[in-house]
Amino acid sequence: MTASPRTRPSFRKLTLLPLVTATYFMVAGGPYGLEDLIGKTGYSAALLILALTPLLWSLPTALMVSELASALPEEGGFYIWVQRGLGRFWGYQEAWLTLTGSIFEMALYPTLFVDYLGGIAPRLTAGHRGLALELAMIATCAAWNTVGARAVGEGSVWLNVLLFLPFVAIVILSAIHAPFAAMPLAATPTGQVPRMDLIGGIMIAMWNYMGWDNLSTIAGEVDRPQRTYPLAMLVSVILVIVSYLLPVAAVAHARLDLHIWTTGGWVDAGRMLGGPVLAVAVSAAGAIGAVGTFAALMLSFTRLPAVMAADGFLPRIFTRRSARTGVPYVAVIACAIAWAACLPLGFLRLLILDVLLTGLSILLEFWALVALRVREPNLPRPYRVPGGTLGVVAIGVPPLTLMALGMARNHSEQIGSTNELTVGFAILAAGILFYFLSPGARRRAGSPPQESTRNL
């Protein structure tokens, strides 16, 4: 079989363990982000949501990614899947939704990095020094990404170890009722929630379980992708579920006060269970998680401008790559600058909008899965979702149902004088307009992509 022009076999590639740890950071980055879920729903409902959401959201997505990534292991990942299954127009919309969603998402992690670092050294992050640290984090992650996908994946292994250590301590101390806690544990009943927000909690869980498709964009940089992707999906799903359920179950067992569960709640939990030393460790792990997640997501998102430029949708300069690592360094630099410019936007109030945009892109991937089963039944598929065409249709139903809930919630969330659903539709309309304005829209559907291997 002729190698795809997007496949680059000349440099060291990601193997299974680095792929798993990079995927973990893209999806989870630790239990951080679950604080508001606990605060909105209480311990019992939070555990139920965290147990059910993977079955309705993560597992179907992981199965879909396993089939498509092993059948079409090309750089660009989900952009290529949708383009091949549904056409160039929908392929462009897939990339547009992902990149616009990244604007809201990537503004979060530098802010979280500074927030958690401020828990250790408040004077270090005060005033303009906080913004300087955010910009320094973005620059560091960009430099790390230019070294290559394998470097990011291998670094993620060690960051995962450092990330998990404080939560191992939280689980152990909670299991023994924290006899050495620095302050008395509040005996708030697990069912007493300050203000129940079940749908809001589900949206938070969906966000915490998103990202399974992200590493598909670097399929050309993965060793034996037909075998590695399905295994990585299986291991990553288990790792994410365990790393969410165990700490939440542990603090529920310790009956920590529900009122501590806002952003930064894990630091308060660490202080209550293990004193200032554990609180500092949790803060440090939060900073590590923010760096690891930002670097891993940068690895994914920056491949999209490169393959879109190869297809004529963006200027050709985005196809330029390092001769040593194959990294699209122009795309890396451009994305880093764009995300740095969006730092003042913040993120938390726009989380549900990010779920809408990213969720719609995931639904396009499910539709591409069905379309490819119908249009290309003989396409080699090292892994196949069981159940034939009916099976691939069935696994898309639960994510579609959750997205309907997300749209309802977007309608109720205000941004200025309008609501988030209106903003989301405006972004969709802009994607349609930009497609028809781009030179790539005038290329014939069957024409091959331009070679994107320019090395400098």
N, C-alpha and C positions, 0 to 999 in steps of 0.2 A: 504494500500500500504506500502511495506517495505521501511523504510527510507534508503536513500543512505548513504554509509559510509562517504561521504563528507559532509553530513548535520549534523550540530551540534546544537541541540536545547537547550543546557543546560545553556546558558548565555544570558544576555540581548541583544536584537537585535535592529537593525536599524528600525525606523518607518518612516512614509512618509516624514515629514519635514526635518529631518536630511539627508534622502536619496536624496531629491531634492537639498539641499544646497551642499552636497558632489558632486553630479552629476554636479552642476553648476561649481564648481571649476575644475572638471575634464575636462569639455568642454571649459569653458570660463575664469573664474578667473577675470572677469571684462573686460572693453573695451581695456585694455592693449594688444598690439599686432596688433591693427587696425591702428596704426600710419602710418606704411609703406603702407598699403592699400590705405589710403587717399592720401599719397604723390605720389603713383604710378599712381593713376587713377583720382584724383580730387573728389570733394564732390558729385557731381551728380552721377557719375559712381560708387563711393563707396557705396552710399545709394542703388543704383539699385542692385549691387552685394550682399550686405548684406540682401536685401529683397528676392532675387531669390535663393541664395545658400541654405537657409534652405529648400526651396521647392524641390530642386534637390538633396540635400545631407543629411540634418538633418532629415527631415520628413520621407523619406524612411528608414533611419537607425533606427530612433526611433520606427517606426512601426515594423521593423524586430526584434529589441531588445525586444519590448513588447510581441510579440508572443513567441519567443524562451525562454526568461527569465521566463515567466509565465508557459510555458510547461515543461521546464527543469530547475527548480530552484535549481541548484547544485553548490557547490563551484567549481571554475574553469570556470564557465560561458561560454564564447565563445569558449574556448578550448574544453569543453565537447560537445557543440553543433556541432562543426565541426567534432570532432572525431566520434560522433554518426551518423551524417548524411553522412560523406564522408570517414570515416575510420581513423585508427590510424596514417597513414602517413600524411594525411592532417591536422589532429589535432595537430601533432607535428609542422608542418610548420606554423600553426596559432599562436602557442605559440612562435615559433622562430621569426617570423616577428614582433610580438608585443614586445618581450623583446629586440631584436636588435634595433627596432625603439625607444624604451625607452632610449637607451644609448644616442642618439642624443637629445631627448627631455628633459630628466631630467638634462642635463648639463645646460639648459637655466635658470631654476628657481633660483638656488643659485646665479648665476651671476646677474639676474635681481634684486634679493633681495638686493645685495650689491650696485648695481647701484642706485636703488631708495633710499636706506639708505644714500648713499653718497650725494644725493641731499639735505638731511637734515643736515648731519654732515660729511663733506668731510674728515676731519682729522681722523675720526673714521674708515674710509675704505681705507685709503691711504696705499700703499705698501703691505707688507705681511699681514697686518691686514685684508685686504679684503678677502684673501684666508682663513684666520682663521675664519672669520665670515661665509663664505660659508660652511666650514666644520662643524661649530657649528650649522648652520641651518639644515644641513643633519642629524646630530646627534640628534637634538631636535625633528625633524619630525619622526625619527626612534623610539625614546623613546615614543613619542605620539602614534605612531602606535601600540606599544607593549601593550598599555593599552586596546586596543580593537576597533573594527569598530564603535561601538556606540559612544565612546568618540570622535573619529575623526569626525563623522557625527554631533554630538551635538556642538562640537567646531566650525564646519563650519558654523552653523547658525549665531553665533555671529560675526565671521569673515566676513560673507556676509554683515551684517548690517554696520560694519565699512568700508567695501570696497565701498559700494554704496553711503555713505553720501557725499563725495566730488563731485561725479558726479551729485547728486541731485542739489548741489549748482551751478555746471557748467551749467546744463540745465536751471535753474531759471535765472541766470545772463545773459545767452545767449538769453533767450526769451525776456528779457526787454532791449536788445541791450547793456547790460553791462554799464550802465551810471557811475558806480563807478570803471571802469577798471583802472588798475594802469598805463597803457600806451595806446596810441591810437591804435585802431584796424586797421589793414591793409585792404584796400579795394580791395584785389586781386580778380578778377572775378573768380567765382566758376568753370568755364570751362578752365581756364588757368593753365595747368598742366606742371610742369618743364620738365618731361619726361614721356610720357604715356607708361604704361606697363600693359595692360589689363590682359593678361594671368597670369603674376606674381601676380597681385591683386587677381585674382580668386584663385590661390594657397594659398595665405595668408588667404583668407576667408575660404577656405576648412580646413586649419589648425585650424583656430579659431572656426570652427563648428565641430571639431572632438572630439570623446571621449564618445559618447553615450553608447557604449557597455562596457566601462571600469568597471562600478560598478557591472556588471553581475558576475564578478569573486568571489564576496562575497555573492552570493545568499543564501548560507547556514546561513548567519549572518543577514538576513533581515526578519523582521516580516511580515508574510502573503505575501510572494513574488508574488504569483499568482495575487493578487489584487494590491499590492503596486507598482510593477514595471510599469505597464501600466499608472497608475496615475502619478507616478514620471516622466515618460517620457513626458507626456502631459504638466505638469506644468513646467518642466525644459526647454522644447523647447520654450514655451512662454516667460519665464524669460530671457533666453539667447537672443532671438530676440529683446525684448524690451530694454534690457540693452546695446545692440549694437546700435540699430537704434536711440534711443532717444539722447544719447550724440553726435553722429555724426551729426544728423539733427540739434542739437542745435548749434554746432560750425559752421556748414554750414550757419545757419541763422545769426550768428554773423559775418560771413565772415572773419574768421581769416586767416592769410597769409598761403597759402599752403606750403611754404618753411619751416615751423616749424615742418611739419609732418614726422619726423624720430623717431627712438627709443627715448623715453623720451618726445615726443611731447605733451602728456597730461599735463605734468608739466608746459611746456611753455604756454599751453592754460589756465591752472589754474592761472598762474601769470598774463597773459594779462587780464583775466576776473575778478579776485578777489584779485590780489596783492600777496605778499609773503606768507600770511597766507594760502590762498587756494593752492598755489604751494606746500607748505610744506605738507598740507593735502593730496594732490594728490600723492606726493612722499611716504608718509606713507602708503597710501592705496595700492600703487604699491608693497611695501614691504610685506604688509599683503596678497595681492593677490598671490604673489610668494610663500609665506609660505603655504597658504591654498591649492594652486594647487599642490605643491610638496607633501604635506601630503596626499591629497586625491588620487593622482596618485600612491603614494607608497602603499596605502591601496589596490589598484587594482592589480598592477603589482606583488606584493610580494606573492599573492596567487597562481600564475602560477607555480613557482618552487616547491611549496608544492604538488600540484596535479600531476605535471609531475614526481616528485620523487615517488609518490604513484603508478604511472603507469610504473615505471622502467626506465624512461628516464634520471633521475638525481639520484645522491647518496641519500640513504635513510635518511641521516641526515637532509635533507630539510623538512622531514615530521614532525619533532619534533615541539610540540606546548605547549603553556602555558596551564596548567590545569585550571587556573582561567578564562581566556578570550578566549581560543581557537586560539589565534594568532600564526601563524607559525613563531616564533621568529628567528629561524635560517635563514629562507628565508629573513626576514626583515633586519637582520644584513648583510647578504651576498650582498643583492641588494644595501644597503646603501654604503658599501665599494666599490662595482663596480662602482656606479655612482660617488662617490667621486674621484675615480681614473680617471674618464673621464672628470673632470672639465676643464682641459687644452684644450679639443677639441673645446669648445665653442658650439654655436648652430645656430646662425642666418644664416650663410652661408650654413648650412646643413638642413634648414627648409624644403626645397622641397624634399630632400631625405627622411626625416621623413614622409612626406605626402605620398611618394611612398610606403614605407614599411607598414605603418599603413593602407593606403588605400587598398593595396592588401589583408591585413588580413580581412578588412571589406568586400571585395568582396567574400572571402571564406565563410564568415558568411551568405551572401545572397545565395550563392550556397548551403550551408547546409540547409537553410530555404526551398529552393525548394526541395532538396533531401528528407528531412524529410516529406514534404507534400506527396511525391510520395511513399516513402518506409514505412512510418508509418502514414497512413491516419487516424487511430483511436487513435493516441496519444492524450490524453486529452489536450486541448488548451483553458484555461480560456479566453484568448484573441486571436482572429484570424484576420490576415490581410484580409480585404474584397476582394472578387473577385475570390476566389478559387485559383487553381494553376496558372492560368493566371495572377491573381492579384499579387501573390508573385514574378512572373517573371517580371512583368511590373515595380514594384517599384525598381528593381535592375538595370534597364536600365539607369536612370539618373546618379547614382553614377559611373556606368561603363563608361559612356561618359566623366564625369569629370576626371576619372582616366586616360583615354586616353590622355586628355590634359596634365595631370601631367607627363605622360611618355614623351611626346614631350618636355616639359620644362626641364625634367631631362637630356634629350639628349643634351640640349644647355648649361647646367650649368657645369662648369669645376671644378674638384678637382685635382690640380696638372696638370699632363699631360694627364689625362683621363677625362671622363664626369661622372655625377652622375648616369646616367642610367646604365653604365657599372659597377659602384660600387654596385648599387642595385642588378644587376644580379649576381655579385660575392657573395653577401650576401645570395641570394636565393640558389646558388649552394652550399654554405657552409652548409646551413640548410639541404639540401638533404644528403650531406655527413655525417653530424653529426647524422642524424636519423639512417642511416644504421650502424653506429659505436656504437650506444647506445644499451644496453641490452634490453631495452623496445621494440626495433624493432623485436626481436625474440620471443616475447610473442604472443600467439595465439590471434587473433582479438576478439574472443568471451570470453576470460578469464576475470574474474572479476578483478577490480583494487585491489591493496593491501590496507589493512586498513591503514589509515593515521592519526590515532587519538592518536599517542603516546604523552602522556602528561608528562611534567617534572615540 
